[in-house]
Amino acid sequence: MRREHVSIGGIPTAFLDAGAGEAVVALHGVPTSSALFEPLLPYLGDYRLLAPDIIGQGDTKAPRSGPLGYAACKAHIDSFLAAVPPREFHLMVHDLGGVLGLEWAADHPERVRSIVVLSTSVTWSFRVGAILAANLLFGRELLHRALPRTLKSGLQLEPSLVDKWAMPWTRRRALRGMDLFASAHLARLRSKLHNISAPVSLVWGDDDDIFPVSCARRIIECLPQARLVTIPRCGHWAPLDAAEEVARHVTDFLRSTSAPGSASRSERFRERGRDSRATS
């Protein structure tokens, strides 16, 4: 789909802007782009989806030199969220976008109506460290081989999409951003999550082998208002594996927080989340 473009801190930044209605800002992770969310669009109904390409990914450019780690990504996303979306919006996050988005939401709770978390982690894991190290060792060839194998539903990734996602991730690019999931950033995030009072829905693939369902349960420990829904035969890339089901869970949740009387409804949602977790 066609992307809009805006200059963010002097960086030509591409973003998807599709649909109409209440705004949902979607933040992708690595090594993907806003294209991750395109399969959801036919099912999102009366919502406007705004999804930027994070610095150096998709159609967003990156500086030729200097670090491209967590601080650079955070500064870029913070500036985008200050400039482009409306004052209040729903937030949907995935992977690195989850770490960036949840920290931003903790720092700006007054702007977030609700949060959907698709797959991320608030704790460091050896698994993610090993993936980053392997990327540094083998470069983008690793992604060319691994990405098509990550879907669990039997669907196939388009070769052109695999090429586009893998292309930036040379060894040099990996070296410029080795701290994306550093334990210090995750510890800082956990210390802030209590600031988030908005309703939270976790939509997780049962077969997620990057951030397994145990990662979702660690998030619930920090955000007790969150509810968890799991999807069978679905892996880390839930919008690709199960677009219609993911979108159904997302829109049902968003409607529950946006309907008349949503303030009291959200309060009930948070209270219910302390006592039970909805898992299907």
Protein Blocks (a to p, Z undefined) as FASTA:
>chain_A
ZZddddeehiacddddededjddddddddfbdfklmmmmmmmnopadcdddddehiajbc
cdfbdcfbfklmmmmmmmmmmmmmcfbdcdddehjlmmmmmmmmmmmmmlpmbdcdfbdc
fbdcfklmmmmmmmmmnommlmmmmmmmmpcnlpacdfklmmmmmmmmcfklmmmmmmmm
gfklmmmmmmmmmmpmbdcdddddfklckbgfklmmmmmmmmmmbccdddehiafklmlm
mmmlmmmmmmmmmmmmmgghklmmmmmmmmmmmmpccdZZ
